[in-house]
Amino acid sequence: MIQHQLLAGKRGVIFGALDESSIAWHVATQCVAEGAKITLTNAPVAMRFGTIQQLGEKLNAEVISADATSTEELTALFQKSVEILGGPLDFVLHSIGMSLNVRKGKTYTDINHEWMHKTLDISAMSFHRMMQVLYQTDSMADGGSILALTYIAAQRVFPDYSEMADAKALLESFARSFGYHFGVKKGVRVNTISQSPTRTTAGSGVKGFDDFFSYAETMAPLGNATAEDCARYCASLFSDYTRAVTMQNLFHDGGFSSMGVNPAVLSKE
Ligand SMILES: NC(=O)c1ccc[n+]([C@@H]2O[C@H](COP(=O)([O-])OP(=O)(O)OC[C@H]3O[C@@H](n4cnc5c(N)ncnc54)[C@H](O)[C@@H]3O)[C@@H](O)[C@H]2O)c1
């Protein structure tokens, strides 16, 4: 593992490590290897089904349960994290996504709109809610960095990604809109990372995942970015080397988003 103490002395909160396959699991591990002190958080239900407690023990990080759709639970989470870590937060990762319609096999043209509310609440509004709590409680340090993970279906059509595409478009918009306010107030950066298809619980839940994983792998000159690659990119964006990067959607996809056609795809059987 590459490590350069990029985050020495920094404090952070990592959302969304469910199990070893989670992107957030790798980000948390990388951040601690880079010298950061962190707390880990996930929804109460994930505490029962996932293995986040093991990660907490491994990284010597407190695990705090919080539903990202609850302002009260987010407020308690950040207050506790600031106390435990001994000061305001230098970085926060939002790595949360869930669609009931996708999970229950409802197609995009036959959406259950009650479930869609839930998808938008969990996968996108939670990002605004989280930033609003951080902003109002003044829990971020000057020049801090906030990141959320997204997918290119926000800009291009990937039919099986269904309503999650719309949730990601909203998520990316929140990064720009809140990035303005946080930048003016505290020099805090807000960005989204648009990650390659990655084999995780959320990723593999999307119909046809294996096909678009291998399509992207062939299309991208560098191949798909892995969860470990993503963790290193996150560490760089949490570090002081990227102090002027904000309000951006940053593609981290081995070049996939800039490709038109790749002969390697055409020559595939
Ligand atoms: N896997 C991919 O192919 C891929 C590609 C691009 C972007 N992403 C994004 O990366 C992020 C992380 O996903 P992942 O692939 O690591 O899968 P994952 O299933 O490991 O992570 C999703 C997390 O969201 C958490 N979560 C769900 N509801 C919650 C709630 N109410 N409150 C708090 N947390 C809640 C889950 O417990 C889980 O830890 C998501 O935003 C996902 O959309 C994934």
The ligand as an ORCA input file, in Angstrom:
! r2SCAN-3c Opt
* xyz 0 1
  N     -19.923      0.030     -6.862
  C     -19.974      0.780     -7.947
  O     -19.940      0.285     -9.094
  C     -20.036      2.275     -7.800
  C     -19.658      3.088     -8.897
  C     -19.742      4.498     -8.761
  C     -20.209      5.029     -7.554
  N     -20.562      4.207     -6.504
  C     -21.059      4.823     -5.273
  O     -20.175      4.542     -4.215
  C     -20.887      4.673     -2.980
  C     -20.591      3.477     -2.094
  O     -21.148      2.306     -2.633
  P     -20.390      0.906     -2.684
  O     -20.345      0.491     -4.106
  O     -19.142      0.953     -1.881
  O     -21.448     -0.097     -2.012
  P     -21.795     -0.447     -0.472
  O     -23.079     -1.213     -0.556
  O     -20.657     -1.098      0.163
  O     -22.052      0.991      0.193
  C     -23.295      1.637      0.256
  C     -23.472      2.076      1.695
  O     -24.623      2.912      1.893
  C     -25.031      2.661      3.224
  N     -26.375      3.174      3.502
  C     -27.546      2.785      2.912
  N     -28.583      3.433      3.492
  C     -28.051      4.257      4.436
  C     -28.617      5.194      5.356
  N     -29.942      5.408      5.425
  N     -27.783      5.863      6.207
  C     -26.444      5.649      6.160
  N     -25.852      4.797      5.296
  C     -26.650      4.094      4.452
  C     -24.960      1.135      3.279
  O     -25.092      0.613      4.593
  C     -23.619      0.883      2.647
  O     -22.584      0.920      3.608
  C     -22.367      4.833     -3.363
  O     -22.696      6.203     -3.369
  C     -22.393      4.275     -4.770
  O     -23.496      4.764     -5.518
  C     -20.467      2.853     -6.609
*
